[in-house]
Amino acid sequence: MEKKIENLLNSQDQYKSYEQAMTKSLEKSSKKIIQLSSLITFFKDIIYDTKKAIASTKKSIDMLEKKC
């Protein structure tokens, strides 16, 4: 009987360790997802700003061509 109780306690400890490891892993994954999301937003802003700059440059070129 004592052996079974000891085995159950060991199993419980193993489960707690597994649960803690999974929790840490999920926290790390969550942080990585937040970082990726921030990077995506950053690059979307860069792409948008670049498109605006290209459109502005194109308008300037068109205006210069009309004057010449």
C-alpha positions as CSV (number, residue, x, y, z in Angstrom):
1,M,0.0,0.0,0.0
2,E,2.8,2.4,0.9
3,K,4.5,1.7,-2.5
4,K,1.3,2.6,-4.3
5,I,1.0,5.8,-2.4
6,E,4.6,6.6,-3.1
7,N,4.1,5.9,-6.8
8,L,1.0,8.1,-6.9
9,L,2.9,11.0,-5.2
10,N,5.7,10.6,-7.8
11,S,3.2,10.6,-10.6
12,Q,1.7,13.8,-9.1
13,D,5.2,15.4,-8.9
14,Q,5.9,14.5,-12.5
15,Y,2.6,15.9,-13.6
16,K,3.3,19.2,-11.8
17,S,6.7,19.4,-13.5
18,Y,5.1,18.7,-16.9
19,E,2.4,21.3,-16.2
20,Q,5.1,23.9,-15.3
21,A,7.1,23.2,-18.4
22,M,4.1,23.5,-20.6
23,T,3.1,26.8,-18.9
24,K,6.6,28.2,-19.5
25,S,6.5,27.0,-23.1
26,L,3.1,28.7,-23.7
27,E,4.3,31.9,-22.2
28,K,7.4,31.9,-24.4
29,S,5.2,31.2,-27.5
30,S,2.8,34.0,-26.5
31,K,5.7,36.5,-26.3
32,K,7.0,35.4,-29.7
33,I,3.5,35.8,-31.2
34,I,3.3,39.3,-29.7
35,Q,6.8,40.2,-31.1
36,L,5.8,38.8,-34.6
37,S,2.6,40.8,-34.5
38,S,4.5,44.0,-33.7
39,L,7.0,43.3,-36.5
40,I,4.1,42.8,-38.9
41,T,2.5,46.1,-37.9
42,F,5.9,47.8,-38.3
43,F,6.5,46.4,-41.8
44,K,3.0,47.2,-42.9
45,D,3.6,50.8,-41.8
46,I,6.9,50.8,-43.8
47,I,5.2,49.4,-46.9
48,Y,2.4,52.0,-46.6
49,D,4.9,54.9,-46.2
50,T,6.9,53.5,-49.1
51,K,3.9,53.4,-51.3
52,K,3.0,57.0,-50.4
53,A,6.6,58.1,-51.2
54,I,6.5,56.3,-54.5
55,A,3.2,57.9,-55.5
56,S,4.4,61.3,-54.4
57,T,7.6,60.9,-56.4
58,K,5.6,59.7,-59.4
59,K,3.4,62.8,-59.3
60,S,6.5,65.0,-59.1
61,I,8.0,63.3,-62.1
62,D,4.7,63.7,-64.0
63,M,4.6,67.4,-63.2
64,L,8.2,67.9,-64.3
65,E,7.5,66.1,-67.6
66,K,4.5,68.3,-68.3
67,K,6.6,71.4,-67.7
68,C,9.3,70.3,-70.2
